[in-house]
């Protein structure tokens, strides 16, 4: 059952899929239609989504209706389908997503380490922790300075 994320509690499960690029404006209506249809089709599960920075797919699932293994597999299959439709990578969570001015960038870890070495980013650079697990973590710790993130040991 599709539900607005704002209506879920702070303990809702969060799953974030970072895009290897932004979704183009012409893709957004198709993407939203597919997301609405998928979320509405999960009977008995309260699930919502947000599209952040036109790049991140953020799913929130009520803690009272958690995804079982079959539904988790359905979600991954759905995301794999989106990858094919939009020619985008969404399942690679180990790349570093960070803000550079008004833009969100994505780099592999070695490239991000080079940016650190060359002073292209600093401890104050905002990075995204796509491994947050709950809505409260998402709201408070998804966007954090690099020096306060799992990347801090690279500085």
N, C-alpha and C positions, 0 to 999 in steps of 0.2 A: 504494500500500500504506500503510495507516494505521499510524503508528508513534508511540510516546510521545515527546513533545518532549524529555524528560530523556535519551532514548537517542540524540539527535542531537548531533553535534559542535558546537563553538563556531563553526565556519565555516558552519553551516546558514544558508540564506537565510531572512530574516524579512520577512513582509508583514503589516502591521497595518491593520485596518479599524476606525476609531473609530465607535461608535454615537452617533447624535444623542440617544439616551436609553438608560437601562438596559433590559435585557431583563427582563420581569416573571417572577417565579418560575414561574408557570404556563406560560410560553413555553420555559423552559429544557429540559425533556425533549424537546420537539419540535425545538428548535434543536440539541441534542446528537445526536439521531437523524439529522438532516439532515447535520450535519457529519461524523459517523461514516460515513454512507453515501457522501458525496462523497469523503472521503479514502480509503476502502476501494476506491472505483471507479477511482481513478487508478492503473492498472496500471503497474508498473515505476518508480513514483515513491514515494520514502519521504517522506511528509508527515504532519505532526501539527498539532494545534491546541491552543490554550488560550483560555479565555474569562476575561478579566481584568476585575475590578470589575463583572462582569455587563454590561459595556458594550463592551469591545474584543475583536474577533476577531483572534487572533494565529496566523498560519499559519507553520510552520517546514518548510522543504524541505531535504532532505539535499543537500549540495554534490555528492555523487556521482551524484545523480539529478535534475538541475535541470529546471525546467519549460521545455518548449519553447514556442513561440509559441501553438500550438494549445491546450496545457494551461493557459497563462496566460489565454487567452480563455475557457476552460471555467471557470476560477476566478472571473473577473470576471462571467461569466454566472450562476454559482452565487450570488455575492454579490448581484447584481441581483435574483435570485429571492428571496433572503432579505429584501431590502428590501421587496419587494411583500408577501410573506407576513406579515411582522411590522410593516409600516408604520413603517419606520425608515430613516434615511439612514446608510449605511456607507461610501460611496465618497468623501465630502468630507473630505479630509485636511488642508485648509488652515485649518480652524477650530482654535481653541486649546482643548485639554483640560487642565484643571488641578485640583488638589486644593484644596478649601476645607473645612477640618476633615476630617471622615470622608467627605465627599461628593466626587464627581468632577463638575465642571462643564464645560460646553462653551459657548464664546462665539465669535462672529465676531471677527476681528482688531480692527475699530473699537471694538467693545464692550469687548474686553480692554484696549485702549489707554485707554479711559475709566476702567476699573477702576484702571489704573495711576495716572492723573491724580488720581483721587479717593481714592487710597490704599486701595482695596479689595483690592489684591494688592501684593506686594512682590517684591524680587529673590530672596527666600527661598521664595516660593510654588513648590510643586512643579508642574512642567508635564510633559507627555508628548510626547516626540519620536517621532511616528509614522512618521518617515522613516528610522529605523535600518534597517540592511540585513542584519546578521548576528546570530546568537544571542548572541555575546559583547557586541555593541553593545547589544542588547536588555537583557541582564542588567546591564550597567554604566551605560548612558546613556539608557535609555528614560524613566526618571523622574529629572528633574534640577531643581535650583533655576532659576527663570526667569532669574536673573542670569547663569547659566552656559549658557544655551540660545540658540537662534537669536533669541529675543525680547529678548535683553539690550540691543540698541540702542534699544529703546523706553523704557528707564529713564533 
